[in-house]
């Protein structure tokens, strides 16, 4: 048995696994699996830790472009209060790479995640912008180094040269919608439920795309526990793909009443079972991230990814 295999064989979780819940668009399979008892069916006893997210109307924190590790979820993870979490694929990539480089509590990419729901770029109804390339040199509001940022670049790079693609930070999704209405930015990048809010409030969707998520975990969480967690999520995905209506309440709650369940555009939700994170995918996504100067160069598949749930 190799040293690495011995290390993994002796990994034990000394306490209940502590799993983050933030925005429903990332975490709906986890919420559904919890509510339907699928984690318990796997013999898991999990503490679900709620952290603020940029999709929640109650969120007050303001994030910065220059660091990700002082944000609420990251701070809790770094202090040991969370063992496992998920967010947009490139955000997880950045955190896994830079934690390793900065000697912060390590986290590895342990799966391609279950949620692939939409992001969209919205403009005002009276906007003069009718196609993505018309946003040349115009400010698009995003959450720095999170899904709306990365997915905006992904959506827009086929239309504009990097020098003409301008992003900015005006705060949470409710705050950026207000900034758009006030004319402070030309466009905003949104995920659900705020795409549905934007449409209800008369804004126009310019472009949208599905966005991949990834799962991260600390070294303390063993492969068997992760495997059971991902099996529970996979069962929840089957339910959500048949009919997510029982869980739309989580999205509505994030808006503080700006939409009702009938306003939510559930067709934008897309889920699939968590899967192994491949070397080819790492090479493609990491190199793209480095190309945009969104993370530091020099990382490798072997020090960033750990597919122990599939071993």
Rosetta blueprint (number, residue, H / E / L):
1 X L
2 X L
3 X H
4 X H
5 X H
6 X H
7 X H
8 X H
9 X H
10 X L
11 X L
12 X L
13 X L
14 X L
15 X L
16 X L
17 X E
18 X E
19 X E
20 X E
21 X E
22 X L
23 X L
24 X H
25 X H
26 X H
27 X H
28 X H
29 X H
30 X H
31 X H
32 X H
33 X H
34 X H
35 X H
36 X L
37 X L
38 X H
39 X H
40 X H
41 X H
42 X L
43 X L
44 X L
45 X L
46 X E
47 X E
48 X E
49 X E
50 X E
51 X L
52 X L
53 X L
54 X L
55 X L
56 X L
57 X L
58 X L
59 X L
60 X L
61 X L
62 X L
63 X L
64 X L
65 X L
66 X L
67 X L
68 X L
69 X L
70 X L
71 X L
72 X H
73 X H
74 X H
75 X H
76 X H
77 X H
78 X H
79 X L
80 X L
81 X L
82 X L
83 X L
84 X E
85 X E
86 X E
87 X E
88 X E
89 X H
90 X H
91 X H
92 X H
93 X H
94 X H
95 X H
96 X H
97 X H
98 X H
99 X H
100 X H
101 X H
102 X H
103 X L
104 X L
105 X L
106 X L
107 X L
108 X E
109 X E
110 X E
111 X E
112 X E
113 X L
114 X L
115 X E
116 X L
117 X L
118 X E
119 X E
120 X E
121 X E
122 X E
123 X E
124 X L
125 X L
126 X L
127 X L
128 X L
129 X L
130 X L
131 X L
132 X H
133 X H
134 X H
135 X H
136 X L
137 X L
138 X L
139 X E
140 X E
141 X E
142 X L
143 X L
144 X L
145 X L
146 X L
147 X H
148 X H
149 X H
150 X H
151 X H
152 X H
153 X H
154 X H
155 X H
156 X H
157 X L
158 X L
159 X L
160 X L
161 X L
162 X H
163 X H
164 X H
165 X L
166 X E
167 X E
168 X E
169 X L
170 X L
171 X L
172 X L
173 X H
174 X H
175 X H
176 X H
177 X H
178 X H
179 X H
180 X H
181 X H
182 X L
183 X L
184 X L
185 X L
186 X L
187 X E
188 X E
189 X E
190 X E
191 X E
192 X L
193 X L
194 X H
195 X H
196 X H
197 X H
198 X H
199 X H
200 X H
201 X L
202 X L
203 X L
204 X E
205 X E
206 X E
207 X E
208 X E
209 X E
210 X E
211 X L
212 X L
213 X E
214 X E
215 X E
216 X E
217 X E
218 X L
219 X L
220 X L
221 X L
222 X L
223 X H
224 X H
225 X H
226 X H
227 X H
228 X H
229 X H
230 X H
231 X H
232 X H
233 X H
234 X H
235 X H
236 X H
237 X H
238 X H
239 X H
240 X H
241 X H
242 X H
243 X L
244 X L
245 X H
246 X H
247 X H
248 X H
249 X H
250 X H
251 X H
252 X H
253 X H
254 X H
255 X L
256 X L
257 X L
258 X L
259 X L
260 X L
261 X H
262 X H
263 X H
264 X L
265 X L
266 X H
267 X H
268 X H
269 X L
270 X L
271 X E
272 X L
273 X L
274 X L
275 X E
276 X L
277 X L
278 X L
279 X H
280 X H
281 X H
282 X H
283 X H
284 X H
285 X H
286 X H
287 X H
288 X H
289 X H
290 X H
291 X H
292 X L
293 X L
294 X L
295 X L
296 X L
297 X L
298 X L
299 X L
300 X L
301 X H
302 X H
303 X H
304 X H
305 X E
306 X L
307 X L
308 X H
309 X H
310 X H
311 X L
